[in-house]
Amino acid sequence: MAIGQTGTKRKDWVAVGGQYEYRVLTIPRSTSRGDASRMLTEHAEYGRWELARSVIYVGGERKVWLRRKTLRVRSTLQETT
């Protein structure tokens, strides 16, 4: 892939109505690191989610923002008048 192609694909994606859908997960401090990792891996594999942001609070609670691309589908049917 050439250097300039990435920006072009992004512009094309936005031009056809590309957006992100977000899901926020709150993981309690009692959840082990391994269990949290497994849960996020399942979301990524089966739900096509990707990690957008994560925060660990002072009490040990974790908040994770996941996102995935959504496309608006345009109708291919012609209008009849």
N, C-alpha and C positions, 0 to 999 in steps of 0.2 A: 504494500500500500504506500503510495507516495505521500509526502508530507502534507500537501494541500488538500488531499481528498477527505480527510476527517472533517474539516470545517464545512466542506461542501455537503457532505452527507447530513450533518447536523442541521444546516440551513434547509435542506430538502425535507427533512423529517419535521421540522417546525412548520414549514410551509403547508404541509398536508394535515396539519392539526395535531401534531405529536405533543403529548403531555405526559406527565408522570402521575401515577396513582400512589398514594402514601399509606403506610400502615405503621402505627406507633405501638410498640410493645413495651410493657413495664414488667421487668423481671425482679422479683423480690430478692432480698439479700440472702434468704435461706436456700436459694437455688445455687447449686454448685456451678463452677465454671464450665465443667465438662457438659453438664445438662443444658446450660444456656447455649453452648456451642453447637450441640446436637440439634436443639430446637431451631436455631438460626440456619443451620445447614439444611434441615428439612424444608424450611420456608424457601430457601434459595433453590433447592433442587426441584421441588414439586410445584411451588407457586410462582416460580420465576422472579422472585424478589431479590434485590441487591441491597447491600448495606449503604445507607446514605449518611447516617450520623449515629453516634452512640455517646452516652454520657453516664458516668458513674458518680453517684451522689455520695455525700459524706457518710450517710448511714449504711452504705453498701448497696442500695437499690440501683438498678441499671435501667436506663431508658434507651430504647433502640428505635431508630427511624429506618424503615425499609421502603424501597420504592421500586416500581416497575413501569415500563413504558406502556402507554395506552395509545391507540390510534383510533381516530374517528373514521368510520367506514362510510364512504360516499356511495350513494345508490347508483347502480349501473343501469337501472331501468330508465327509459326515456319517458318524459312527460307527454301524455297525449292530450291534445287540445281540440 
